[in-house]
Amino acid sequence: MRSKEIVFLLPGAGAALGDALPLVRLGSVLADHGHSVTLVLAEKTRSALESSVGVDGRFGVEVFPERSDLRYDWVGRLPLPSRKLIAYTLVHVVPESFAKRDSLVELVRRRGGVDVVVGSCVGMEELSRSHPFARVGVGPSPYAVAVWKRPQYRAVWSFCAHVTDRLVVRPALERRGVRSLPWPSRSRVLGLWSPLLLDSGSAGRISWESLGFPPPVESALPAPLEAFLRAGPAPVVFSLGSYTASVGLDRVISTARDVADRLACRVVVTTLEPEASLASRELPDSITLTSFVNLDALLPRARALVHHGGIGTTACALRAGIPSVAAPMAFDQPFNARRCADLGAGAVVEPLTRVASATLAEAIASAAGGGHREILQRVSRRVRDEDGFAAAAARIEGLPARDALAAGA
């Protein structure tokens, strides 16, 4: 099998770090197999990656400018279903999608072509025909396709997409010299989620494979955190990922203090803030703060987890086999949280901006009470056997190279 030129179009507008990390890790797997990998990403995404896990030195990196178009902000005030989502798409997602496309076109021009593009941008159908490459989507979360399965949502979104295409996308592409834009054909999504959350299937023009969660990350815990864990009983972990900033670290710490007092337990609070900025905070001995940390190493040693319902954190909790309490805020988080509750592997409460400490402490005590231990162990065994990266890499490597596509055109 010859080496392929593979480009990842990473999510930009509204995307959390957890949306990009699985794609970056998949890119590293493909680089391990000898393929050339390039990331096309927004500056804020690159900064978030470099300040947390770093960017693989083998990757090519193309940064696209972050754009928005406030002319369409009024759409969010119309009496339409999903009006806020539609407005957000017009104001932020579509402009960034054009920025991705421009970066991809320039990349293809410089390199004389690419073999596979993972992700999407406006006009992908036309672009993949004029510069032959295979296209595939990779999704870390099943939420989008779970919603797409609902006929009423599919009808509304298809109508809005058609209007957006005619009024915004096509005129903008025509100004770039694109005169003929075919309607998108069937789309394929490789799902980096467990079939326990959503099985493989199809709806409309989209099909998806549920390939399993990514394998665990192997890295040691920071020495201060390791010392804290060894000094006493298993703690309750608060880990809200990038949504810690939305709740406010002070609010998270205050809630963690109340929970520690009510349950007479120890607590670990994770944050994306640099380690140096945490040292000045005065905390009781029962609570410790730690910067970005490997949850696959931490959670097996925890009593329970309080989290935001992000797909990466959800996967770590299920793999560790510990009870969790999700306080979801937006996007895929409520879906992930509810599916874990349906499995018997967790509880759901209101977001930490609203939930009372007494309610949260009660939910933690109930979830950690031992009644779900058999279910948690069964789910953990199933998830530990999954390797979505290996399956996704095999699917991508099996796609035709650009010379084969050009020959078949």
LUMLUMMAR-852342 format. One record per residue (C-alpha): residue in three letters; chain; x, y, z. Coordinates in Angstrom, 2 decimals, padded with zeros to 5 digits, m for minus. Layout:
BEGIN
+-----+---+---------+---------+---------+
:   r : c :    east :   north :      up :
+-----+---+---------+---------+---------+
: ALA : A :       X :       Y :       Z :
...
+-----+---+---------+---------+---------+
//
This chain:
BEGIN
+-----+---+---------+---------+---------+
:   r : c :    east :   north :      up :
+-----+---+---------+---------+---------+
: MET : A :  000.00 :  000.00 :  000.00 :
: ARG : A :  001.52 :  003.30 : m001.09 :
: SER : A :  001.61 :  006.34 :  001.16 :
: LYS : A : m001.35 :  008.69 :  000.84 :
: GLU : A : m001.62 :  012.47 :  001.11 :
: ILE : A : m004.36 :  012.93 :  003.74 :
: VAL : A : m005.85 :  016.28 :  004.77 :
: PHE : A : m007.92 :  016.80 :  007.92 :
: LEU : A : m010.32 :  019.76 :  007.88 :
: LEU : A : m010.71 :  020.33 :  011.61 :
: PRO : A : m013.90 :  021.86 :  013.07 :
: GLY : A : m013.71 :  025.58 :  013.72 :
: ALA : A : m016.70 :  027.68 :  014.75 :
: GLY : A : m018.06 :  026.68 :  018.14 :
: ALA : A : m015.88 :  023.57 :  018.36 :
: ALA : A : m014.41 :  022.53 :  021.70 :
: LEU : A : m010.95 :  021.06 :  022.14 :
: GLY : A : m012.57 :  017.64 :  022.56 :
: ASP : A : m013.98 :  017.90 :  019.02 :
: ALA : A : m010.51 :  018.27 :  017.51 :
: LEU : A : m008.43 :  015.93 :  019.70 :
: PRO : A : m009.80 :  012.62 :  018.34 :
: LEU : A : m009.14 :  013.75 :  014.76 :
: VAL : A : m005.60 :  014.81 :  015.64 :
: ARG : A : m004.93 :  011.47 :  017.35 :
: LEU : A : m006.32 :  009.63 :  014.32 :
: GLY : A : m003.95 :  011.67 :  012.17 :
: SER : A : m001.05 :  010.43 :  014.31 :
: VAL : A : m002.15 :  006.82 :  013.75 :
: LEU : A : m002.14 :  007.40 :  009.98 :
: ALA : A :  001.27 :  009.10 :  010.22 :
: ASP : A :  002.53 :  006.02 :  012.10 :
: HIS : A :  001.42 :  004.00 :  009.06 :
: GLY : A :  003.61 :  006.13 :  006.79 :
: HIS : A :  001.01 :  008.52 :  005.37 :
: SER : A :  001.50 :  012.28 :  004.94 :
: VAL : A : m000.98 :  014.16 :  007.16 :
: THR : A : m001.89 :  017.85 :  007.02 :
: LEU : A : m004.21 :  019.67 :  009.43 :
: VAL : A : m006.29 :  022.59 :  008.18 :
: LEU : A : m007.49 :  024.41 :  011.30 :
: ALA : A : m008.35 :  027.74 :  012.89 :
: GLU : A : m005.74 :  029.65 :  014.89 :
: LYS : A : m007.71 :  029.22 :  018.14 :
: THR : A : m007.76 :  025.44 :  017.57 :
: ARG : A : m004.02 :  025.34 :  016.98 :
: SER : A : m003.40 :  027.39 :  020.12 :
: ALA : A : m005.64 :  025.10 :  022.21 :
: LEU : A : m003.84 :  022.02 :  020.91 :
: GLU : A : m000.36 :  023.44 :  021.46 :
: SER : A : m001.19 :  024.50 :  025.04 :
: SER : A : m002.62 :  021.08 :  025.93 :
: VAL : A : m001.29 :  018.03 :  024.08 :
: GLY : A :  000.86 :  019.67 :  021.41 :
: VAL : A :  000.78 :  019.15 :  017.63 :
: ASP : A :  002.52 :  016.14 :  016.11 :
: GLY : A :  005.74 :  017.37 :  014.50 :
: ARG : A :  005.14 :  015.11 :  011.49 :
: PHE : A :  001.99 :  017.04 :  010.51 :
: GLY : A :  001.74 :  019.76 :  007.96 :
: VAL : A : m000.31 :  022.65 :  009.40 :
: GLU : A : m002.42 :  025.13 :  007.42 :
: VAL : A : m004.18 :  027.83 :  009.47 :
: PHE : A : m007.31 :  029.40 :  008.03 :
: PRO : A : m008.57 :  032.82 :  009.16 :
: GLU : A : m011.54 :  032.91 :  011.51 :
: ARG : A : m014.43 :  034.68 :  009.82 :
: SER : A : m018.01 :  035.67 :  010.59 :
: ASP : A : m020.79 :  037.44 :  008.72 :
: LEU : A : m022.99 :  039.49 :  011.03 :
: ARG : A : m025.36 :  040.40 :  008.20 :
: TYR : A : m027.32 :  037.24 :  009.01 :
: ASP : A : m027.59 :  037.72 :  012.76 :
: TRP : A : m031.28 :  038.70 :  012.35 :
: VAL : A : m032.16 :  035.13 :  011.32 :
: GLY : A : m031.88 :  034.10 :  014.97 :
: ARG : A : m034.89 :  036.29 :  015.77 :
: LEU : A : m037.23 :  034.75 :  013.19 :
: PRO : A : m040.10 :  032.44 :  014.34 :
: LEU : A : m038.45 :  029.36 :  012.78 :
: PRO : A : m037.56 :  025.93 :  014.15 :
: SER : A : m033.84 :  025.69 :  015.00 :
: ARG : A : m033.51 :  029.44 :  014.31 :
: LYS : A : m030.50 :  029.87 :  016.60 :
: LEU : A : m028.67 :  026.98 :  014.95 :
: ILE : A : m029.48 :  028.31 :  011.48 :
: ALA : A : m028.32 :  031.82 :  012.42 :
: TYR : A : m025.12 :  030.43 :  013.93 :
: THR : A : m024.49 :  028.48 :  010.74 :
: LEU : A : m024.93 :  031.55 :  008.55 :
: VAL : A : m022.95 :  033.90 :  010.79 :
: HIS : A : m020.07 :  031.63 :  011.72 :
: VAL : A : m020.03 :  028.15 :  010.14 :
: VAL : A : m020.52 :  029.13 :  006.48 :
: PRO : A : m017.85 :  031.89 :  006.49 :
: GLU : A : m015.35 :  029.55 :  008.17 :
: SER : A : m016.28 :  026.82 :  005.70 :
: PHE : A : m015.29 :  029.15 :  002.86 :
: ALA : A : m012.02 :  029.87 :  004.66 :
: LYS : A : m011.38 :  026.12 :  004.90 :
: ARG : A : m012.15 :  025.71 :  001.21 :
: ASP : A : m009.74 :  028.49 :  000.23 :
: SER : A : m006.99 :  026.87 :  002.32 :
: LEU : A : m007.71 :  023.45 :  000.82 :
: VAL : A : m007.69 :  024.80 : m002.75 :
: GLU : A : m004.33 :  026.48 : m002.15 :
: LEU : A : m002.95 :  023.30 : m000.55 :
: VAL : A : m004.08 :  021.15 : m003.48 :
: ARG : A : m002.59 :  023.66 : m005.94 :
: ARG : A :  000.81 :  023.68 : m004.20 :
: ARG : A :  001.03 :  019.90 : m003.87 :
: GLY : A : m000.48 :  018.98 : m007.19 :
: GLY : A : m003.32 :  017.10 : m005.51 :
: VAL : A : m004.22 :  015.10 : m002.39 :
: ASP : A : m005.62 :  011.60 : m001.98 :
: VAL : A : m008.10 :  011.86 :  000.90 :
: VAL : A : m009.87 :  014.76 :  002.61 :
: VAL : A : m011.32 :  014.05 :  006.04 :
: GLY : A : m014.01 :  016.59 :  006.90 :
: SER : A : m016.03 :  019.00 :  004.82 :
: CYS : A : m016.26 :  022.52 :  003.49 :
: VAL : A : m018.56 :  024.30 :  001.06 :
: GLY : A : m018.53 :  022.98 : m002.51 :
: MET : A : m016.74 :  019.73 : m001.65 :
: GLU : A : m018.62 :  017.84 : m004.38 :
: GLU : A : m017.36 :  020.15 : m007.12 :
: LEU : A : m013.86 :  020.40 : m005.65 :
: SER : A : m013.41 :  016.62 : m005.42 :
: ARG : A : m014.32 :  016.33 : m009.10 :
: SER : A : m012.09 :  019.11 : m010.38 :
: HIS : A : m009.18 :  017.90 : m008.18 :
: PRO : A : m009.92 :  014.17 : m007.69 :
: PHE : A : m009.71 :  013.04 : m004.07 :
: ALA : A : m011.71 :  010.69 : m001.85 :
: ARG : A : m013.94 :  012.29 :  000.79 :
: VAL : A : m015.02 :  010.93 :  004.15 :
: GLY : A : m016.34 :  012.36 :  007.38 :
: VAL : A : m015.08 :  011.33 :  010.80 :
: GLY : A : m017.35 :  012.13 :  013.72 :
: PRO : A : m016.28 :  011.95 :  017.39 :
: SER : A : m019.91 :  012.16 :  018.61 :
: PRO : A : m023.10 :  010.42 :  017.43 :
: TYR : A : m025.30 :  013.39 :  018.28 :
: ALA : A : m025.47 :  014.91 :  014.78 :
: VAL : A : m026.54 :  011.69 :  013.08 :
: ALA : A : m028.90 :  010.82 :  015.95 :
: VAL : A : m030.68 :  014.12 :  015.32 :
: TRP : A : m030.47 :  013.61 :  011.55 :
: LYS : A : m032.43 :  010.36 :  011.97 :
: ARG : A : m035.52 :  012.36 :  012.96 :
: PRO : A : m037.57 :  012.97 :  009.79 :
: GLN : A : m038.94 :  016.30 :  010.98 :
: TYR : A : m035.48 :  017.65 :  011.74 :
: ARG : A : m034.13 :  016.30 :  008.46 :
: ALA : A : m036.90 :  018.04 :  006.53 :
: VAL : A : m036.41 :  021.41 :  008.25 :
: TRP : A : m032.63 :  021.30 :  008.00 :
: SER : A : m032.69 :  020.14 :  004.35 :
: PHE : A : m034.99 :  023.04 :  003.45 :
: CYS : A : m032.79 :  025.55 :  005.28 :
: ALA : A : m029.65 :  024.07 :  003.72 :
: HIS : A : m031.22 :  024.38 :  000.26 :
: VAL : A : m032.14 :  028.05 :  000.86 :
: THR : A : m028.66 :  028.78 :  002.26 :
: ASP : A : m027.08 :  027.06 : m000.71 :
: ARG : A : m029.08 :  029.08 : m003.24 :
: LEU : A : m028.87 :  032.48 : m001.53 :
: VAL : A : m025.41 :  032.40 :  000.08 :
: VAL : A : m023.17 :  029.50 : m000.94 :
: ARG : A : m023.61 :  029.33 : m004.71 :
: PRO : A : m023.30 :  033.11 : m005.33 :
: ALA : A : m020.12 :  033.19 : m003.23 :
: LEU : A : m018.66 :  030.21 : m005.12 :
: GLU : A : m019.56 :  031.79 : m008.44 :
: ARG : A : m017.54 :  034.84 : m007.41 :
: ARG : A : m014.64 :  032.40 : m006.96 :
: GLY : A : m015.10 :  031.11 : m010.51 :
: VAL : A : m017.14 :  027.99 : m009.71 :
: ARG : A : m019.93 :  027.92 : m012.31 :
: SER : A : m021.37 :  024.44 : m011.85 :
: LEU : A : m022.07 :  023.07 : m008.38 :
: PRO : A : m023.63 :  019.59 : m008.24 :
: TRP : A : m025.98 :  018.76 : m005.38 :
: PRO : A : m024.12 :  016.68 : m002.75 :
: SER : A : m024.22 :  012.91 : m003.20 :
: ARG : A : m024.37 :  010.43 : m000.33 :
: SER : A : m022.11 :  011.22 :  002.61 :
: ARG : A : m020.26 :  008.65 :  004.69 :
: VAL : A : m019.34 :  009.21 :  008.31 :
: LEU : A : m016.88 :  007.09 :  010.28 :
: GLY : A : m018.10 :  007.25 :  013.86 :
: LEU : A : m015.52 :  007.30 :  016.66 :
: TRP : A : m018.19 :  006.36 :  019.18 :
: SER : A : m019.32 :  003.12 :  020.76 :
: PRO : A : m022.30 :  001.26 :  019.27 :
: LEU : A : m023.56 :  001.35 :  022.86 :
: LEU : A : m024.44 :  005.02 :  022.26 :
: LEU : A : m025.71 :  004.67 :  018.68 :
: ASP : A : m025.44 :  001.77 :  016.25 :
: SER : A : m024.47 :  001.97 :  012.57 :
: GLY : A : m027.20 :  003.05 :  010.19 :
: SER : A : m028.33 :  005.50 :  007.54 :
: ALA : A : m030.94 :  008.20 :  007.02 :
: GLY : A : m031.53 :  010.25 :  003.90 :
: ARG : A : m028.25 :  010.74 :  002.06 :
: ILE : A : m026.05 :  010.10 :  005.13 :
: SER : A : m024.76 :  006.73 :  006.33 :
: TRP : A : m022.55 :  006.10 :  009.34 :
: GLU : A : m020.50 :  003.32 :  010.89 :
: SER : A : m020.16 :  003.13 :  014.66 :
: LEU : A : m016.53 :  002.00 :  014.90 :
: GLY : A : m016.00 :  002.25 :  018.64 :
: PHE : A : m014.40 :  004.75 :  020.97 :
: PRO : A : m010.72 :  005.63 :  020.46 :
: PRO : A : m008.29 :  003.61 :  022.60 :
: PRO : A : m007.04 :  005.10 :  025.88 :
: VAL : A : m004.21 :  007.60 :  026.03 :
: GLU : A : m001.10 :  006.27 :  027.74 :
: SER : A :  000.67 :  008.93 :  029.80 :
: ALA : A :  001.62 :  009.38 :  033.44 :
: LEU : A : m000.11 :  011.74 :  035.85 :
: PRO : A :  001.67 :  014.85 :  037.15 :
: ALA : A :  003.71 :  014.17 :  040.29 :
: PRO : A :  001.62 :  016.44 :  042.60 :
: LEU : A : m001.59 :  014.74 :  041.50 :
: GLU : A : m000.03 :  011.31 :  041.93 :
: ALA : A :  000.99 :  012.26 :  045.47 :
: PHE : A : m002.55 :  013.48 :  046.24 :
: LEU : A : m004.10 :  010.22 :  044.99 :
: ARG : A : m001.75 :  008.11 :  047.11 :
: ALA : A : m002.41 :  010.16 :  050.23 :
: GLY : A : m006.02 :  009.11 :  050.81 :
: PRO : A : m009.26 :  007.50 :  049.57 :
: ALA : A : m010.36 :  007.64 :  045.92 :
: PRO : A : m011.61 :  011.15 :  045.14 :
: VAL : A : m014.58 :  012.51 :  043.23 :
: VAL : A : m013.27 :  014.09 :  040.01 :
: PHE : A : m014.74 :  017.27 :  038.54 :
: SER : A : m013.76 :  017.49 :  034.85 :
: LEU : A : m015.65 :  019.86 :  032.55 :
: GLY : A : m013.04 :  020.17 :  029.80 :
: SER : A : m013.14 :  023.46 :  027.94 :
: TYR : A : m016.58 :  024.17 :  029.45 :
: THR : A : m014.90 :  025.00 :  032.77 :
: ALA : A : m014.50 :  028.49 :  031.31 :
: SER : A : m018.24 :  028.68 :  030.56 :
: VAL : A : m019.16 :  027.75 :  034.13 :
: GLY : A : m016.29 :  029.68 :  035.68 :
: LEU : A : m013.46 :  028.00 :  037.58 :
: ASP : A : m014.41 :  029.79 :  040.80 :
: ARG : A : m017.95 :  028.39 :  040.51 :
: VAL : A : m016.62 :  024.88 :  039.90 :
: ILE : A : m014.28 :  025.10 :  042.91 :
: SER : A : m017.06 :  026.45 :  045.13 :
: THR : A : m019.37 :  023.58 :  044.12 :
: ALA : A : m016.56 :  021.07 :  044.64 :
: ARG : A : m015.98 :  022.44 :  048.17 :
: ASP : A : m019.67 :  022.02 :  049.02 :
: VAL : A : m019.70 :  018.46 :  047.66 :
: ALA : A : m016.53 :  017.59 :  049.59 :
: ASP : A : m018.11 :  018.88 :  052.80 :
: ARG : A : m021.45 :  017.15 :  052.26 :
: LEU : A : m019.98 :  013.77 :  051.29 :
: ALA : A : m016.85 :  013.98 :  053.45 :
: CYS : A : m014.83 :  013.07 :  050.38 :
: ARG : A : m011.74 :  014.25 :  048.57 :
: VAL : A : m012.04 :  016.06 :  045.22 :
: VAL : A : m009.86 :  016.57 :  042.14 :
: VAL : A : m010.80 :  019.51 :  039.88 :
: THR : A : m009.28 :  019.53 :  036.39 :
: THR : A : m008.94 :  022.68 :  034.32 :
: LEU : A : m007.33 :  023.82 :  031.08 :
: GLU : A : m005.65 :  026.73 :  032.89 :
: PRO : A : m001.83 :  026.57 :  033.06 :
: GLU : A : m000.42 :  024.85 :  036.14 :
: ALA : A :  001.46 :  027.99 :  037.17 :
: SER : A : m001.78 :  029.96 :  037.55 :
: LEU : A : m003.27 :  027.40 :  039.97 :
: ALA : A : m000.57 :  027.52 :  042.64 :
: SER : A : m001.81 :  030.77 :  044.21 :
: ARG : A : m005.26 :  029.40 :  045.09 :
: GLU : A : m005.79 :  028.46 :  048.72 :
: LEU : A : m007.69 :  025.17 :  049.04 :
: PRO : A : m008.35 :  022.70 :  051.85 :
: ASP : A : m006.23 :  019.54 :  051.91 :
: SER : A : m009.23 :  017.57 :  050.64 :
: ILE : A : m009.24 :  019.36 :  047.26 :
: THR : A : m006.58 :  019.66 :  044.57 :
: LEU : A : m006.50 :  021.48 :  041.25 :
: THR : A : m004.67 :  020.11 :  038.23 :
: SER : A : m004.18 :  021.37 :  034.71 :
: PHE : A : m004.94 :  019.33 :  031.57 :
: VAL : A : m004.61 :  015.69 :  032.62 :
: ASN : A : m004.97 :  012.24 :  031.11 :
: LEU : A : m008.40 :  011.06 :  032.30 :
: ASP : A : m007.64 :  007.48 :  031.21 :
: ALA : A : m004.93 :  007.43 :  033.88 :
: LEU : A : m006.95 :  009.33 :  036.51 :
: LEU : A : m010.49 :  007.94 :  036.40 :
: PRO : A : m009.75 :  004.27 :  037.24 :
: ARG : A : m008.52 :  005.62 :  040.59 :
: ALA : A : m011.58 :  007.82 :  041.20 :
: ARG : A : m014.72 :  007.24 :  043.24 :
: ALA : A : m016.98 :  009.04 :  040.76 :
: LEU : A : m016.87 :  011.65 :  038.02 :
: VAL : A : m018.77 :  014.93 :  037.62 :
: HIS : A : m018.52 :  016.13 :  034.02 :
: HIS : A : m020.17 :  018.09 :  031.22 :
: GLY : A : m021.13 :  015.17 :  029.00 :
: GLY : A : m018.49 :  015.78 :  026.32 :
: ILE : A : m017.95 :  012.69 :  024.19 :
: GLY : A : m014.26 :  012.25 :  025.10 :
: THR : A : m014.88 :  012.50 :  028.82 :
: THR : A : m017.90 :  010.21 :  028.48 :
: ALA : A : m015.74 :  007.58 :  026.77 :
: CYS : A : m013.11 :  007.76 :  029.53 :
: ALA : A : m015.77 :  007.34 :  032.24 :
: LEU : A : m017.37 :  004.32 :  030.54 :
: ARG : A : m013.97 :  002.73 :  029.91 :
: ALA : A : m012.93 :  003.25 :  033.55 :
: GLY : A : m016.16 :  001.65 :  034.79 :
: ILE : A : m016.84 :  004.37 :  037.37 :
: PRO : A : m020.19 :  006.04 :  038.12 :
: SER : A : m020.61 :  009.49 :  036.65 :
: VAL : A : m022.92 :  012.46 :  037.04 :
: ALA : A : m023.27 :  014.59 :  033.92 :
: ALA : A : m024.24 :  018.26 :  034.07 :
: PRO : A : m024.64 :  018.91 :  030.32 :
: MET : A : m024.79 :  022.41 :  028.88 :
: ALA : A : m025.06 :  022.35 :  025.07 :
: PHE : A : m024.52 :  020.63 :  021.73 :
: ASP : A : m024.03 :  016.84 :  022.04 :
: GLN : A : m023.67 :  016.86 :  025.82 :
: PRO : A : m027.35 :  016.25 :  026.78 :
: PHE : A : m027.53 :  013.35 :  024.28 :
: ASN : A : m024.35 :  011.72 :  025.59 :
: ALA : A : m025.46 :  012.17 :  029.19 :
: ARG : A : m028.89 :  010.69 :  028.56 :
: ARG : A : m027.48 :  007.66 :  026.72 :
: CYS : A : m025.17 :  006.92 :  029.68 :
: ALA : A : m028.14 :  007.18 :  032.03 :
: ASP : A : m030.14 :  004.84 :  029.76 :
: LEU : A : m027.28 :  002.32 :  030.00 :
: GLY : A : m027.40 :  002.54 :  033.79 :
: ALA : A : m023.89 :  004.00 :  033.83 :
: GLY : A : m024.61 :  007.48 :  035.14 :
: ALA : A : m027.00 :  010.17 :  036.28 :
: VAL : A : m027.96 :  013.55 :  034.78 :
: VAL : A : m028.43 :  016.86 :  036.62 :
: GLU : A : m028.81 :  020.48 :  035.55 :
: PRO : A : m025.71 :  022.41 :  034.43 :
: LEU : A : m023.33 :  023.47 :  037.20 :
: THR : A : m024.43 :  027.06 :  036.62 :
: ARG : A : m027.87 :  026.11 :  038.00 :
: VAL : A : m027.75 :  022.86 :  039.96 :
: ALA : A : m027.80 :  023.11 :  043.76 :
: SER : A : m024.81 :  021.60 :  045.56 :
: ALA : A : m027.14 :  019.47 :  047.70 :
: THR : A : m028.76 :  018.01 :  044.57 :
: LEU : A : m025.40 :  017.28 :  042.99 :
: ALA : A : m024.05 :  015.65 :  046.15 :
: GLU : A : m027.15 :  013.47 :  046.37 :
: ALA : A : m026.75 :  012.39 :  042.73 :
: ILE : A : m023.08 :  011.52 :  043.30 :
: ALA : A : m023.87 :  009.50 :  046.42 :
: SER : A : m026.64 :  007.62 :  044.62 :
: ALA : A : m024.54 :  006.89 :  041.53 :
: ALA : A : m021.57 :  005.74 :  043.63 :
: GLY : A : m023.71 :  003.63 :  045.94 :
: GLY : A : m022.75 :  000.32 :  044.34 :
: GLY : A : m026.09 : m000.66 :  042.85 :
: HIS : A : m024.82 : m000.21 :  039.29 :
: ARG : A : m021.46 : m001.91 :  039.73 :
: GLU : A : m022.27 : m004.94 :  037.56 :
: ILE : A : m023.59 : m002.74 :  034.73 :
: LEU : A : m020.55 : m000.46 :  034.93 :
: GLN : A : m018.16 : m003.42 :  034.76 :
: ARG : A : m019.99 : m004.92 :  031.77 :
: VAL : A : m019.97 : m001.61 :  029.89 :
: SER : A : m016.31 : m001.08 :  030.77 :
: ARG : A : m015.30 : m004.46 :  029.36 :
: ARG : A : m017.15 : m003.71 :  026.12 :
: VAL : A : m015.61 : m000.26 :  025.69 :
: ARG : A : m012.08 : m001.42 :  026.56 :
: ASP : A : m012.25 : m003.83 :  023.60 :
: GLU : A : m013.01 : m001.01 :  021.15 :
: ASP : A : m010.44 :  000.72 :  018.94 :
: GLY : A : m012.15 :  003.25 :  016.72 :
: PHE : A : m008.83 :  004.60 :  015.47 :
: ALA : A : m007.67 :  001.27 :  014.04 :
: ALA : A : m011.03 :  000.75 :  012.33 :
: ALA : A : m011.19 :  004.32 :  010.96 :
: ALA : A : m007.57 :  004.20 :  009.73 :
: ALA : A : m008.31 :  000.96 :  007.88 :
: ARG : A : m011.35 :  002.53 :  006.20 :
: ILE : A : m009.36 :  005.62 :  005.16 :
: GLU : A : m006.44 :  003.56 :  003.87 :
: GLY : A : m008.92 :  001.53 :  001.81 :
: LEU : A : m010.17 :  004.60 : m000.06 :
: PRO : A : m008.90 :  004.97 : m003.66 :
: ALA : A : m005.88 :  007.21 : m004.27 :
: ARG : A : m006.21 :  010.28 : m006.51 :
: ASP : A : m004.61 :  008.60 : m009.54 :
: ALA : A : m007.21 :  005.81 : m009.41 :
: LEU : A : m009.99 :  008.37 : m009.06 :
: ALA : A : m008.65 :  010.43 : m011.96 :
: ALA : A : m008.39 :  007.32 : m014.13 :
: GLY : A : m011.99 :  006.41 : m013.36 :
: ALA : A : m013.34 :  009.92 : m013.98 :
+-----+---+---------+---------+---------+
//
